[in-house]
Amino acid sequence: MIQEPKRIFISQKIKSDERLSYEALDGMVDWVRVIDRNGIIIYANKSMEESLGKDIVGKKCYSVLGKGCACARCITETTINTGEIVEKEEIIGDRIFSVKSSPVKDLDGNIYAAVEVFRDVTRERKLEKEIIKKNEKMSNDLSFARTIQKKILPKKGILGSLKIDYLYFPSEMLSGDIFDINRINENLTGVYISDVVGHGITASIMTMFIRQTMKSIKYDYLDPSEAISELHKRFLDLNLDSDKYFSIFYGILDKRDNSFKYVNGGHNCIPLHINDNGVDFLEAKGYPITCLFDNIKYEEKCVKLQKGDKLLFYTDGVIETRNEKGELFGFDRLIDISNKNKDNLLNAIEKSLNEFKYKDIDDDFALLTVELMK
């Protein structure tokens, strides 16, 4: 048996601990209340009493919240019956609370009540709604921009002596890849493909700069090397940081002799010249368009095309696609497909990419074919 002095000491300690617990609860900003099995409030901390009235102890749990009947989902009842910690959100007046119900046990471990903690989350929920609203607007804006970006791509089909076809897949809502066909005069047609570093909004805005500049200079610079040098000069005028840059491959086809003069501005995806004899690379040296260089001269090369010849332009999202083993799609596969599927090239490449890839392609990619029809 416990000796009397020791029993008194234990009793005093229990009372002291209980008083300390209540003082701690009264010091909380959150509302705290204890509800018995009959739904009666048997304790409410100071913060809750100051907000809802000091006479709430002894009342039904739902009545002090301005309700005429019990909640359809009573977390206190669930906690008392199951011993589980249950949460829900409750609107009280113009405030939103996150409510957590936990079991209260006696010395024998029996649940006789539940303690509810009300945390005011009104500000957080308002911020969430504002963020959702802003995200919806941004999503709508991006969707509109994506539609515009697709609309400005060249039309598929016949353009003079050329047949145009392409595949275009942005990794995000907006792409950093762009290509275009520009009719310069009755004899000359310009073709380019460009890959801006990065993805999304910033990269897509840069593609608009490229497209507008190439259209504005096409009549004044009839040599590809001079045109890309002018593009670089105008890019420097933007005064952008060194992490903003892009590659571009540009060529001009002269229908009088079917010559195709071209330059490469750092575009590591070397276009392919495909004909009955096989596949050749359109190689040329040149730096990307970047602020790291003031004056750049581009090596200009020329190739003669024959009727039925096809040019394939593409971006690195194609060759850098990986399979489950981490292997790259690579140049060799692209060349092999081009050799075997000259007449149905883009469909064959798309089919092969879909069979090869392990997951969704996480980079923009574009494929453009230009075929000489006559």
C-alpha positions as CSV (number, residue, x, y, z in Angstrom):
1,M,0.0,0.0,0.0
2,I,1.1,3.6,-0.6
3,Q,2.0,5.4,2.6
4,E,-0.2,8.4,3.4
5,P,2.5,11.1,3.1
6,K,3.4,9.6,-0.3
7,R,-0.3,9.5,-1.4
8,I,-0.7,13.2,-0.5
9,F,2.4,14.1,-2.4
10,I,1.2,12.2,-5.5
11,S,-2.2,13.8,-5.2
12,Q,-0.7,17.3,-5.0
13,K,1.6,16.5,-7.9
14,I,-1.4,15.4,-10.1
15,K,-3.2,18.6,-9.2
16,S,-0.1,20.6,-10.0
17,D,0.3,18.9,-13.3
18,E,-3.3,19.4,-14.2
19,R,-3.1,23.1,-13.3
20,L,0.1,23.4,-15.4
21,S,-1.7,21.7,-18.4
22,Y,-4.7,24.0,-18.2
23,E,-2.4,27.1,-18.0
24,A,-0.6,25.8,-21.1
25,L,-3.9,25.4,-22.9
26,D,-5.1,28.8,-21.8
27,G,-1.9,30.3,-23.2
28,M,-2.6,28.9,-26.7
29,V,-3.9,31.1,-29.6
30,D,-5.7,28.1,-31.0
31,W,-9.1,27.2,-29.6
32,V,-9.2,24.1,-27.4
33,R,-12.2,22.3,-26.0
34,V,-13.0,18.9,-24.4
35,I,-16.3,17.2,-25.3
36,D,-17.7,14.2,-23.5
37,R,-19.6,11.2,-24.9
38,N,-22.9,13.2,-24.8
39,G,-21.5,16.0,-27.0
40,I,-21.3,18.4,-24.0
41,I,-18.4,20.8,-23.6
42,I,-16.6,20.0,-20.4
43,Y,-13.7,22.4,-20.9
44,A,-12.8,25.3,-23.1
45,N,-9.6,27.2,-23.1
46,K,-9.3,31.0,-22.6
47,S,-8.9,31.8,-26.3
48,M,-12.1,30.0,-27.2
49,E,-14.1,31.5,-24.3
50,E,-13.0,35.0,-25.3
51,S,-14.2,34.4,-28.9
52,L,-17.4,32.5,-28.2
53,G,-18.4,33.4,-24.6
54,K,-17.5,32.2,-21.2
55,D,-20.8,30.3,-20.8
56,I,-20.0,27.7,-23.5
57,V,-19.0,25.0,-20.9
58,G,-22.0,22.7,-20.3
59,K,-23.5,23.4,-23.7
60,K,-23.8,21.1,-26.7
61,C,-20.7,21.2,-28.9
62,Y,-22.5,22.3,-32.1
63,S,-24.7,25.0,-30.5
64,V,-21.8,27.3,-29.6
65,L,-20.8,27.2,-33.3
66,G,-24.1,28.6,-34.3
67,K,-25.6,25.3,-35.4
68,G,-29.1,24.0,-34.6
69,C,-28.2,20.4,-34.8
70,A,-25.2,18.0,-34.7
71,C,-22.8,18.0,-37.6
72,A,-23.4,15.6,-40.4
73,R,-19.8,14.4,-39.9
74,C,-19.0,14.5,-36.2
75,I,-15.3,14.0,-35.7
76,T,-15.7,13.9,-31.9
77,E,-18.1,11.0,-32.1
78,T,-15.7,9.2,-34.5
79,T,-12.8,9.8,-32.1
80,I,-14.6,8.6,-29.0
81,N,-15.9,5.5,-30.8
82,T,-12.7,4.5,-32.6
83,G,-9.8,6.2,-30.8
84,E,-8.6,7.7,-34.0
85,I,-7.3,11.2,-34.5
86,V,-9.7,12.8,-37.0
87,E,-9.5,16.2,-38.9
88,K,-11.8,18.4,-40.8
89,E,-12.4,22.0,-41.7
90,E,-15.1,24.1,-40.2
91,I,-16.5,27.5,-41.2
92,I,-17.5,29.6,-38.2
93,G,-18.8,33.0,-39.2
94,D,-16.4,34.5,-41.7
95,R,-13.4,32.4,-40.5
96,I,-12.2,28.9,-41.5
97,F,-10.7,26.6,-39.0
98,S,-8.8,23.3,-39.3
99,V,-10.2,21.1,-36.5
100,K,-8.3,18.1,-35.1
101,S,-10.0,15.7,-32.7
102,S,-8.0,13.4,-30.4
103,P,-9.1,10.9,-27.7
104,V,-9.0,11.6,-24.0
105,K,-8.5,8.5,-21.8
106,D,-8.9,7.8,-18.1
107,L,-6.2,6.1,-15.9
108,D,-7.6,2.7,-17.1
109,G,-7.1,3.6,-20.7
110,N,-10.8,4.0,-21.5
111,I,-11.9,6.9,-23.8
112,Y,-14.3,9.2,-22.1
113,A,-14.0,12.4,-24.1
114,A,-12.3,14.0,-27.1
115,V,-10.2,17.1,-27.2
116,E,-10.7,19.4,-30.2
117,V,-8.1,21.9,-31.4
118,F,-9.3,24.7,-33.7
119,R,-6.6,26.4,-35.8
120,D,-7.6,29.5,-37.8
121,V,-6.6,28.8,-41.4
122,T,-8.6,31.6,-43.0
123,R,-5.6,33.5,-44.3
124,E,-4.0,30.4,-45.7
125,R,-7.2,29.4,-47.5
126,K,-7.7,32.9,-48.9
127,L,-4.1,32.8,-50.2
128,E,-4.7,29.4,-51.7
129,K,-7.8,30.7,-53.5
130,E,-5.8,33.7,-54.8
131,I,-3.0,31.4,-56.0
132,I,-5.5,29.1,-57.7
133,K,-7.2,32.1,-59.4
134,K,-3.8,33.5,-60.6
135,N,-2.7,30.0,-61.8
136,E,-6.0,29.6,-63.7
137,K,-5.4,33.0,-65.4
138,M,-1.8,32.1,-66.1
139,S,-2.8,28.7,-67.5
140,N,-5.4,30.5,-69.8
141,D,-2.7,33.0,-70.9
142,L,-0.3,30.2,-71.6
143,S,-2.9,28.2,-73.5
144,F,-3.6,31.3,-75.7
145,A,0.1,31.9,-76.3
146,R,0.5,28.2,-77.2
147,T,-2.3,28.5,-79.8
148,I,-0.6,31.6,-81.3
149,Q,2.8,29.9,-81.3
150,K,1.3,27.0,-83.3
151,K,-0.6,29.3,-85.6
152,I,2.6,31.2,-86.7
153,L,4.3,28.0,-87.9
154,P,4.5,27.7,-91.7
155,K,1.6,25.9,-93.5
156,K,2.1,22.3,-94.5
157,G,1.8,21.5,-98.2
158,I,3.2,22.9,-101.4
159,L,5.1,26.2,-101.5
160,G,6.3,26.9,-105.0
161,S,8.6,24.0,-105.9
162,L,8.8,22.8,-102.3
163,K,6.7,20.4,-100.2
164,I,6.7,21.3,-96.5
165,D,5.9,19.0,-93.6
166,Y,6.8,18.9,-90.0
167,L,6.2,17.6,-86.4
168,Y,6.2,20.0,-83.5
169,F,6.0,19.0,-79.8
170,P,6.7,21.4,-77.0
171,S,7.7,19.8,-73.7
172,E,5.7,22.4,-71.8
173,M,2.9,24.7,-72.8
174,L,5.3,26.8,-74.8
175,S,8.3,25.8,-76.9
176,G,11.8,27.2,-77.4
177,D,12.0,25.5,-80.9
178,I,11.0,27.5,-83.9
179,F,11.3,27.0,-87.7
180,D,9.9,28.9,-90.7
181,I,9.9,29.1,-94.5
182,N,10.3,32.6,-95.9
183,R,9.5,33.4,-99.5
184,I,12.1,36.1,-100.3
185,N,11.3,36.6,-104.0
186,E,10.2,34.6,-107.0
187,N,13.5,32.7,-107.1
188,L,14.7,32.6,-103.4
189,T,13.2,30.8,-100.4
190,G,14.7,31.0,-96.9
191,V,14.5,28.1,-94.5
192,Y,15.6,28.0,-90.9
193,I,15.3,26.1,-87.7
194,S,16.3,27.4,-84.2
195,D,16.6,26.0,-80.7
196,V,16.5,28.5,-77.8
197,V,18.2,27.4,-74.5
198,G,15.6,26.4,-71.9
199,H,11.8,26.0,-72.2
200,G,8.6,27.8,-71.3
201,I,7.8,31.5,-71.4
202,T,11.3,32.9,-71.6
203,A,12.3,30.6,-74.5
204,S,9.1,31.2,-76.4
205,I,9.5,35.0,-76.2
206,M,12.9,34.5,-77.7
207,T,11.5,32.5,-80.6
208,M,9.2,35.5,-81.3
209,F,12.3,37.7,-81.6
210,I,14.0,35.2,-83.9
211,R,10.9,35.0,-86.2
212,Q,10.3,38.7,-86.4
213,T,14.0,39.5,-87.0
214,M,14.3,36.9,-89.7
215,K,11.2,38.2,-91.5
216,S,12.5,41.8,-91.3
217,I,15.9,41.1,-92.7
218,K,15.1,38.5,-95.4
219,Y,14.9,41.1,-98.3
220,D,18.1,42.9,-97.4
221,Y,20.5,40.0,-96.8
222,L,20.4,37.5,-99.6
223,D,23.5,35.6,-98.3
224,P,22.8,33.3,-95.3
225,S,26.1,34.3,-93.7
226,E,25.2,38.0,-93.8
227,A,21.7,37.4,-92.6
228,I,22.8,35.4,-89.5
229,S,25.5,38.0,-88.7
230,E,22.8,40.6,-88.8
231,L,20.6,38.5,-86.5
232,H,23.5,38.2,-84.1
233,K,24.0,42.0,-84.2
234,R,20.4,42.6,-83.3
235,F,20.5,40.1,-80.6
236,L,23.4,41.9,-79.0
237,D,21.2,45.1,-78.9
238,L,18.9,43.3,-76.5
239,N,21.7,43.4,-73.8
240,L,20.7,40.0,-72.3
241,D,22.7,37.9,-69.9
242,S,25.1,35.2,-71.1
243,D,22.7,32.4,-70.1
244,K,20.3,33.6,-72.9
245,Y,21.3,32.2,-76.3
246,F,20.1,30.1,-79.2
247,S,21.3,28.1,-82.1
248,I,20.1,28.4,-85.7
249,F,20.6,26.8,-89.1
250,Y,19.7,28.9,-92.0
251,G,19.7,28.2,-95.8
252,I,18.4,29.9,-98.9
253,L,17.2,27.8,-101.9
254,D,17.6,29.3,-105.4
255,K,15.1,27.6,-107.7
256,R,17.0,28.8,-110.8
257,D,19.7,26.2,-110.3
258,N,18.3,24.4,-107.2
259,S,21.3,25.4,-105.1
260,F,20.9,25.6,-101.4
261,K,23.4,27.9,-99.6
262,Y,23.5,27.5,-95.8
263,V,25.2,28.4,-92.6
264,N,25.1,26.9,-89.1
265,G,24.9,29.1,-86.1
266,G,25.9,26.6,-83.4
267,H,23.1,24.2,-84.2
268,N,24.4,20.8,-83.2
269,C,21.6,18.9,-84.9
270,I,23.1,18.9,-88.3
271,P,20.4,18.8,-91.0
272,L,20.3,15.8,-93.4
273,H,20.2,15.8,-97.2
274,I,18.3,12.7,-98.2
275,N,18.2,11.4,-101.8
276,D,18.3,8.1,-103.7
277,N,22.0,7.8,-103.0
278,G,21.6,7.9,-99.2
279,V,22.0,10.5,-96.5
280,D,24.5,13.4,-96.2
281,F,25.1,15.9,-93.4
282,L,24.8,19.6,-94.2
283,E,27.9,20.5,-92.1
284,A,29.2,24.0,-91.6
285,K,31.1,25.7,-88.8
286,G,29.6,28.6,-86.7
287,Y,28.9,29.8,-83.2
288,P,25.5,30.1,-81.6
289,I,23.8,33.5,-81.2
290,T,25.2,34.7,-77.9
291,C,26.4,37.9,-76.2
292,L,29.8,36.2,-75.6
293,F,31.0,37.2,-79.1
294,D,30.9,40.7,-80.7
295,N,31.6,39.9,-84.3
296,I,31.1,36.5,-85.8
297,K,31.7,35.3,-89.4
298,Y,29.8,32.3,-90.5
299,E,31.1,29.6,-92.9
300,E,28.8,29.4,-95.9
301,K,28.4,26.2,-97.9
302,C,26.3,25.2,-100.8
303,V,24.7,21.9,-102.1
304,K,22.8,21.2,-105.3
305,L,19.5,19.6,-105.0
306,Q,17.7,17.3,-107.5
307,K,14.0,16.6,-107.9
308,G,12.8,14.4,-105.1
309,D,15.6,15.4,-102.7
310,K,14.6,16.0,-99.1
311,L,16.1,18.1,-96.4
312,L,15.4,17.1,-92.8
313,F,15.8,19.8,-90.1
314,Y,15.4,18.9,-86.4
315,T,16.2,19.9,-82.8
316,D,18.1,18.1,-80.0
317,G,14.9,16.9,-78.3
318,V,14.8,14.2,-81.0
319,I,18.3,12.7,-80.8
320,E,18.5,13.2,-77.0
321,T,15.4,11.1,-76.3
322,R,16.3,8.2,-73.9
323,N,15.0,4.7,-73.5
324,E,14.6,2.7,-70.3
325,K,18.3,1.8,-70.3
326,G,19.3,5.5,-70.6
327,E,20.5,5.1,-74.1
328,L,20.1,8.1,-76.5
329,F,18.0,7.9,-79.7
330,G,21.0,9.4,-81.4
331,F,22.1,10.2,-84.9
332,D,22.6,6.7,-86.1
333,R,19.0,5.7,-85.6
334,L,17.9,8.9,-87.3
335,I,20.1,8.2,-90.3
336,D,19.0,4.6,-90.5
337,I,15.3,5.6,-90.5
338,S,16.0,8.3,-93.1
339,N,17.7,5.8,-95.4
340,K,14.8,3.3,-95.1
341,N,11.8,5.6,-95.0
342,K,12.4,8.5,-97.4
343,D,8.8,8.6,-98.7
344,N,7.2,8.4,-95.2
345,L,9.9,9.9,-93.2
346,L,8.2,11.9,-90.4
347,N,5.7,9.2,-89.6
348,A,8.5,6.7,-89.4
349,I,10.5,8.9,-87.0
350,E,7.5,9.6,-84.8
351,K,6.7,5.9,-84.6
352,S,10.3,5.0,-83.8
353,L,10.5,7.7,-81.1
354,N,7.3,6.5,-79.4
355,E,8.6,2.9,-79.4
356,F,12.0,4.0,-78.1
357,K,11.2,6.5,-75.4
358,Y,10.9,5.3,-71.7
359,K,8.8,8.3,-70.6
360,D,7.4,11.5,-71.9
361,I,10.0,13.5,-73.8
362,D,11.2,16.2,-71.4
363,D,12.6,18.6,-74.1
364,D,11.0,20.5,-76.9
365,F,11.5,18.8,-80.3
366,A,10.7,19.8,-83.8
367,L,11.2,18.0,-87.2
368,L,10.9,19.8,-90.5
369,T,11.1,18.3,-94.0
370,V,11.6,20.3,-97.2
371,E,11.3,18.3,-100.4
372,L,12.1,19.6,-103.9
373,M,9.2,18.7,-106.1
374,K,10.5,20.0,-109.5
